Amino acid sequence: MSLPSPSSSSSPSSSASAPAAEPRIPEAVHRRRWWILTVLMFSLLIVVLDNSILNVAVKTIASPAPTGIGATQSELEWAINSYTLVFAGLLFTAGLLGDRVGRKKVLLFGTLVFGIGSALAAFSASPGELITWRALMGFGAAFVMPATLAVLMNVFERDEQPKAIGIWAGSVGLGIAIGPITGGLLLEHFWWGSIFLVNVPVVVLALVAMAVLVPDSRDPKPGRVDPVGVALSIVGLVLLVYGIIRGGELADFTDTTVLLSIAGGVLVLAGFVWHEKRSSHPAMDITYFRKPAFSAAVAAIALVFFALMGVTFFSAFYLQSVRGYSALQAGLLIVPLAAAQMVFAPRARLVVDRFGARAVCTAGMLLVAAGLASFALFDAGTPVWVMCLVFFVQGTGMAHIMPPVTVAVMQALPREKAGSGSAINNTFRQVGGALGIAVLGSVLSTVYRGDIEGHLGAVPAGVREVAGESIEATLGAAAQLGPVAGKPLVAAANDAFIGAMHVTALGSAAVALIGALVVGLYLPGRTRAAATEEPVQEDSAPRPAKELTGS
């Protein structure tokens, strides 16, 4: 075990922020920490890349065979949500297992499973198969995501963690940028399954790099796994989100199946909380949430992804179906959002040092809300530069939210519980995103169906109901009518979708404003210590001469 630093208690401000001095990082690990971070970013990239590619490919997958597999809007949502729900439901267990058996081991295991799921998803013959293999990919990703952040916390000293987390968060922006462009290029030259098959060589490279560079670490006093808690969380989320999606499909949230699903989901999730409070080995330690700053941080993560993921889902249809851009062009238009995150996320810690987490995160939430609300002004002729500006504003806002709140969550726990902290951080992120797609996707579907139904008179009765499910279905029906007879239906579909998008965008902005209120009230402001203390020089304390390296 590494020895504590001689200077670990020399600074009052340091002791105030950390209840107990943490052992120093082994020298051999410390020297290669930035290479390790690069590998962790590479691991994270394959998870983020997959979702961003899929968002660009939804239009192609929704097309009839052989171009796509004829997935409906609901099936597309489940192709995304099956991944996210399995991911979110297993993050608890994956984080605990990483703390128990070793984070490197679960990282390698998760990456391998993710690669296998990607290969199987590439050759899906039906929407049902795609949903199944996406769930397997989510299973693998559940072991990757918490392990990357947990390893990061165990190879960087506390004073360098905000910088490393900022770079880690910025790699999400890199994935968002590379995903749509890669997806667009692949879809222009290959079949839709190539967007998943491309993950396989990336996985192989990641596995080799992890085996060589990443050290292993674990909790010396791990807790037991909580299978009951994991099962309750998965069942509750699936019931809740299914009810919301079903309500959107039927354009009727009073339907019995919808109400039963939503009510059942709420009850099961309430049972999950009750179980966790009383369990001797909870999957999620509820006591963490007694700290207002911790609760505000995880709430901010959930709310910003709730708002953003729903908009990301419908923006793909707006750019490709309404505006007529190709998948590659649509991907290039999202680059400003990713570029802003890549530029500002690694530097967010500097702004936090000057103004405090409360001010920075509140301003970031307001920027996200403004960007989302701007979609309510978009129409079929909005200039490209305006869209790019809005995406850049959204990315800038997110870049000043995610690093500070992630630091707040991770530094609230001791280093040996890094897997649990990472699981909580990523669970709320994924649950927020899944519910955002489900809720906002349902709103979009409901409003669209209500607007388009009066324009489907020329569509044959046998396909009229299906034609009103989504803009892609309506455009498909219009194509069957012919270029002349179908032209009015195309115009009506575009108008109906833009109207539905406006309503959904305003709902997203309202959620972001709630997030701004939460962080403005409960995140800590600029502390006196942060304003007055001298910056800590890297490696200012002598490192022990003999330390064990990670294996």
Salt bridges, closest charged atoms under 4 A:
GLU22 OE1 - ARG415 NH2 3.32
GLU27 OE2 - ARG31 NH1 3.65
GLU27 OE1 - ARG543 NE 2.52
ASP50 OD2 - ARG134 NH1 2.17
ASP99 OD1 - ARG103 NH2 2.59
GLU157 OE2 - ARG24 NE 3.51
GLU157 OE1 - ARG415 NH2 3.70
GLU157 OE2 - ARG543 NH2 3.57
GLU160 OE1 - ARG33 NE 2.88
ASP216 OD2 - LYS105 NZ 2.80
ASP216 OD2 - ARG218 NH2 3.53
ASP219 OD2 - LYS417 NZ 2.81
ASP226 OD1 - HIS275 NE2 2.98
GLU249 OE1 - ARG246 NH1 3.02
GLU276 OE2 - HIS275 NE2 3.86
GLU538 OE2 - ARG33 NH2 2.01
ASP539 OD1 - HIS30 NE2 2.75
ASP539 OD1 - ARG543 NH1 3.62
